[in-house]
Amino acid sequence: MLDGAARTLGRLSTFTTREAMPIARSAFSVARDGIDELGIKLLGRDFEERLRRVPIPLGSGGVDPFGLDPSWAKYAIGGAAFFHRFYFRTIVSGIERVPASRVLLIANHSGQIPMDGVIIAASMFLDAEPPRIVRSMVEKWSQTLPFVSTFFSRVGQVVGVPENARRLLELGEAILVFPEGVRGVTKTFAERYKLTDFGLGFMRLALETNTPIVPVAVIGAEEQYVSLGNLHRVAKTLHLPSFPILPQLLVPGGVLPLPTRYRLSFGEPMRFDGDPDDDDAIIEEKVLRVKATIQSMLNRGLKERKSVFW
């Protein structure tokens, strides 16, 4: 009986190594080629050319110092581009104002899931000249999630600590920051387009590294999921930042965000002077100028908008 089991395992091992693995590799290759072909049809042949133009300091392992892998980034950007160009049909204005060197992109945050960050990143790659891969600062707790930490690093996202941000800016990167944090992304529908308190860290970083700040107004994300409130006790029990009440989840297909029309507006670069170690009150005065600029851009964009979906 044991001999029979051994022979069975042997045949299974032989099949796996000699037949199944080549089949799997072939299937993956076909799938990858199909994705590449679809990407060309959706995004145009300049997609690959734009990717080659993005300077990425790769080490011996084929990744940059923070784990960015161009092959991973390619498919992540391709997925983001689909939502940017076809699902949300984003209207972009002022992106030519973004400096080609190091910069901090400071934006309002909303939408229950961070699709606003995905759309900004897609726009910076597809619409900016030269094309850029945006680096976002992610929460430390995301590194505890299986597979998520590896995925984030491979597509260019970095744990949001000052040391990482300073190093990225020294390398001339574009960093996206949402100073509202979780408070912004979990806003209810009644609170849409009303900015919550901004953190001060981005301003200290800008002062320390002499980096310009480009304010970014995102319109459209606030309506993609209509939140009627947050069940804070449930969120606390599940160790989540929020547990929103989203009626659209009860409708078939409601798990997808509504196809609202995104509008991105990039403002004029803002430069600040001062000591990054100044008291919070002094730093907050500068932060409030950025916040007021973004709120004004939002108010103007909402006034000009004719429809949520068109």
Buried (B, 14 or more C-beta within 10 A) or exposed (E): EEEEEEEEEEEEEEEEEEEEEEEEEEEEEEEEEEBBEEBBEEBBEEBBEBBEEBEBEEEEEEBBEBBBBBEBBBBBBBBBBBBBBEBBBBBBBBBEBBEEEBBBBBBBBBBBBBBBBBBBBBBBBBBBEEBBBBBBBBEEEBEEEEEEBBEBBBBBBBBBEEEBBBEBBEBBBBBBBBBBBEBBBBBBBEBBBEBBEBBBBBBBBBBBBEBBBBBBBBBBBBBBBBBEEBBEEEBEEEEBBBBBEBEBEEEEEEEEBBBBBBBBBBBEBBEBEBEEEBEEEEBBEBBEBBBEBBBEBBEEBBEEBEEBEE
